[in-house]
Amino acid sequence: MRTHRKSTWRRRLIPALSGGLASVFLLAGIAVQPAAAQIFNPTTYTLDNGLQIVVIENHRAPVVTHMLWYKVGAADEPPGKSGIAHMLEHLMFKGTKTREAGAFSDLIARNGGRENAFTSQDYTGYFQNIAADRLPLMMEFEADRMNGLVLTDEIINPERLVVIEERRSRIENRPAQLLREHILAAAYSNHPYRLPIIGWEHEIVALDRDAIVDFYETWYAPNNAVLVVSGDVKPERVRELAETYYGPIPAKKLPERLRPSEPPHHAPREVVMRDARVEQPSWSRRWLAPSYVSGDVEHAHALEVLAQVLGGGSSSRLHSALVIDQALAVGAGAWYQPDSLNTTTFGMGFSPRPGVDVDTLATALEAEVARFLENGATAEEVERAKQRMVDRAVFARDSLGGPARIFGRALTSGQTVEDVEQWPNRISAVTVEQVNAAARAVLRPETSTTGILLPLKEEGKS
């Protein structure tokens, strides 16, 4: 089992705030020239076969991050075949027509590098961190498995068992993750975001070679991919290498990414799970919300600021009220995931202090939310939240892999390079009135789903 690879379906029940910059990205292929820079000053271009490329220079150390992102994820899977995108992520580490299984990983390890891969609802990605002079090898091997993967039953069947064990250990053996599956299944009535990224076990078992090969041959193509290279590189050299290794791969005729839309919701949903393994109860509530590119998109940046005001750190509304002032919770926060291709969620949650009833704390949180909806945020809260967010954007320039992730996620989720570069300006422009309007538009009972995780009831107690 390849324990070093981590899939993006593994998230905590109450995830950390995912601010806009850390969740934005996309690209428009043009001639080799810098985009209008605000943060990263990237160079972008597109090969003749449709491969989009973003280069972010960072010459502080002789290292490079090479990331290849495909515009396909779990939400693009055929009905009844959940888990196929994640299964293929595993299989991409097997052999190709010209190389044995594990050859790529061995090469990276021998050269002191690090690799990983991840699957989400909207994209699948593969990356390597390595010395800058090894970039040609990374491109050569990654291009090879883009269109040369060998998939046989002898290769697929053992890996299926690995994926099933991964599901059991990381989902079914973890009550918080198991509850999260049920929450998403309730939060979305029709959209495939309701399905787990790793897949349902009975559907993983039924995945056959024909279905996996068809998924690979349909979606894994240069004109459905984004290459992001960040580090000690020159854009001209990256383009030369990309033309050499990726350029010969032919483009494919791609199907439309068909996503069933979510119908209107008219009633709140609640999921309660009790489990003997639970030691720390938790409570969360999420509301359907627009993303950067879907729904009432004018609210997206205001919702990012709202998440900061309500739950972004020790000075936020929820932390101050529930953890400090009332001493009811050990932790409380809010989050928003704006970088989805379709309707996303805005959420908040808490873990109670020992001896504090979950219902008591839920009532206190609901009172805080009601108070906020009635009175709104203050100008000071909004300005402080915006400043923290923009400061983090500035510091993101110092990272090697961070910018590559930002652009990759943006470009595979419906955004552009300009969206990434303009993010600080758009956050800075958010007003108090926009934050309050976004809160009232999104935090409606009928679009909410509440998840409650509790220990098993003790014998003789209600």
Helices and strands as residue ranges (DSSP letters): G 21-23, E 33-34, E 43-46, E 52-57, E 63-70, G 74-76, H 84-91, H 103-110, E 114-119, E 124-131, G 132-134, H 135-147, H 153-167, I 168-172, H 175-187, G 192-194, H 201-206, H 209-219, G 222-224, E 225-231, H 235-245, E 269-275, E 282-289, G 297-299, H 300-311, H 317-318, I 319-325, E 329-336, E 344-352, H 358-375, H 379-395, G 396-398, H 401-411, H 417-421, H 423-428, H 432-442, G 445-447, E 448-455
